Amino acid sequence: MIRFVLRILIAAAGLWLAARIVPGVTADGWTTLIIAGFLLGVVNAVVRPVVTVLTFPLTLVTLGLFLLVVNAAMIGIVDWLLDGLRVPGLWAGIQVAIVTGVVSWIGQAFLGEARAERD
């Protein structure tokens, strides 16, 4: 349960950083960011696998770069579901996907190290 909460907080931190870096992307506050982190986790768990399977041929042809578009679409779904988060278009969504992906990767690396120390 604690790892789940930490993943939500990491996603919220990634969205916060994206809102600070990517032009046009805004979030109303930390509450919105935490809800957006939760929704992003749910959308990534439920919708993303289906979309990834359906777009596999295009992903294969583009050597995996189309996954950035898929991730941007997942962020677009969260934007559509949540009023306080605004991502103005596909290019901004791709940039947000890159920023949140890097922050999540760094956060997961730290969580993995903490897990290895416990074992």
C-alpha positions as CSV (number, residue, x, y, z in Angstrom):
1,M,0.0,0.0,0.0
2,I,2.8,2.4,0.8
3,R,4.5,1.7,-2.6
4,F,1.2,2.5,-4.3
5,V,1.0,5.9,-2.5
6,L,4.6,6.6,-3.3
7,R,4.0,5.9,-7.0
8,I,1.0,8.3,-6.9
9,L,3.3,10.9,-5.3
10,I,6.0,10.3,-7.9
11,A,3.5,10.7,-10.7
12,A,2.2,13.9,-9.1
13,A,5.8,15.2,-8.8
14,G,6.4,14.4,-12.5
15,L,3.2,16.2,-13.5
16,W,4.2,19.2,-11.3
17,L,7.6,19.4,-13.0
18,A,6.0,19.1,-16.4
19,A,3.6,22.0,-15.4
20,R,6.6,24.1,-14.5
21,I,8.7,23.2,-17.7
22,V,6.2,22.6,-20.6
23,P,4.6,25.7,-21.9
24,G,0.8,25.8,-21.7
25,V,0.5,23.0,-19.2
26,T,-1.1,24.0,-15.9
27,A,-2.3,22.4,-12.7
28,D,-4.5,24.1,-10.1
29,G,-2.6,22.8,-7.0
30,W,-1.2,19.8,-5.2
31,T,-4.6,18.3,-4.6
32,T,-5.2,18.3,-8.4
33,L,-1.7,16.9,-9.0
34,I,-2.3,14.0,-6.5
35,I,-5.7,13.2,-8.0
36,A,-4.1,13.4,-11.5
37,G,-1.3,11.0,-10.3
38,F,-3.9,8.5,-9.1
39,L,-6.0,8.8,-12.3
40,L,-2.8,8.4,-14.4
41,G,-2.1,5.2,-12.6
42,V,-5.6,3.9,-13.1
43,V,-5.6,4.9,-16.8
44,N,-2.2,3.3,-17.3
45,A,-3.4,0.1,-15.7
46,V,-6.7,-0.2,-17.5
47,V,-6.6,1.7,-20.8
48,R,-2.9,1.7,-21.8
49,P,-2.5,-2.1,-22.3
50,V,-5.5,-2.2,-24.7
51,V,-4.3,0.8,-26.7
52,T,-0.7,-0.6,-26.7
53,V,-1.9,-4.0,-28.1
54,L,-4.1,-2.3,-30.7
55,T,-1.3,0.0,-31.9
56,F,1.4,-2.6,-31.8
57,P,2.0,-2.6,-35.6
58,L,2.4,1.1,-35.7
59,T,4.7,0.9,-32.7
60,L,6.8,-1.7,-34.4
61,V,7.1,0.3,-37.6
62,T,8.2,3.4,-35.7
63,L,10.6,1.4,-33.6
64,G,8.7,2.2,-30.4
65,L,8.5,5.9,-30.8
66,F,4.7,5.7,-31.2
67,L,4.6,4.8,-27.5
68,L,5.2,8.5,-26.7
69,V,2.0,9.2,-28.5
70,V,0.2,6.5,-26.5
71,N,1.5,8.0,-23.3
72,A,0.5,11.4,-24.4
73,A,-3.0,10.0,-25.1
74,M,-3.2,8.6,-21.6
75,I,-2.2,12.0,-20.2
76,G,-4.9,13.5,-22.5
77,I,-7.5,11.2,-20.9
78,V,-6.5,12.4,-17.5
79,D,-6.7,16.0,-18.7
80,W,-10.2,15.2,-20.0
81,L,-11.3,13.6,-16.7
82,L,-9.9,16.2,-14.4
83,D,-10.8,19.9,-14.7
84,G,-7.8,21.3,-12.8
85,L,-5.2,19.8,-15.2
86,R,-4.7,21.4,-18.6
87,V,-2.6,19.9,-21.4
88,P,-3.2,22.0,-24.5
89,G,-2.3,19.6,-27.3
90,L,-0.5,16.5,-28.7
91,W,3.0,18.1,-28.6
92,A,2.5,19.3,-25.0
93,G,1.2,15.9,-24.1
94,I,4.3,14.2,-25.6
95,Q,6.5,16.6,-23.6
96,V,4.6,15.9,-20.4
97,A,4.9,12.1,-21.1
98,I,8.7,12.5,-21.5
99,V,9.0,14.5,-18.2
100,T,6.7,12.3,-16.2
101,G,8.4,9.2,-17.6
102,V,11.9,10.4,-16.6
103,V,10.7,11.4,-13.1
104,S,8.9,8.1,-12.7
105,W,12.0,6.2,-13.8
106,I,14.2,8.1,-11.3
107,G,11.6,7.5,-8.6
108,Q,11.2,3.8,-9.3
109,A,15.0,3.5,-9.2
110,F,15.0,4.9,-5.7
111,L,12.1,2.7,-4.7
112,G,13.9,-0.3,-6.1
113,E,17.0,0.5,-4.1
114,A,15.0,0.9,-0.9
115,R,13.3,-2.4,-1.5
116,A,16.7,-4.1,-2.0
117,E,18.0,-2.7,1.2
118,R,14.9,-4.1,3.1
119,D,15.4,-7.6,1.8
